[in-house]
Amino acid sequence: MIFSGIVRYVGDGDGLCVGPAGRPDQWIEVRLGDFYAPELHEAGGTDAKVRLERLVMGKPLVCRAGKHSYDRVVANCTLNGRPVGQLLRARGGVEGGRGWKR
């Protein structure tokens, strides 16, 4: 499934919501499939969230959904045709956290 929308919320370094303004009931909660950020309570977690916010907040993403993880869609998303994970790494984003496979 392919979907798109404006980023309305960033929860952590690899989680965000896209959808219409003022309609959180219609937002799609996304876990990035191509970047695994440290958890918020781990070293680098807060920095990862800020990095993702600065990159995507208020901007349109196009996402290709894969599977589900908890209550989120796991999706590979692009910003202006470029993979978000690639953009995060280019801006100094370091992957980590529990469950991350090196």
Order of alpha helices (4+ residues) and beta strands (2+ residues): beta-beta-beta-alpha-beta-beta-beta-alpha
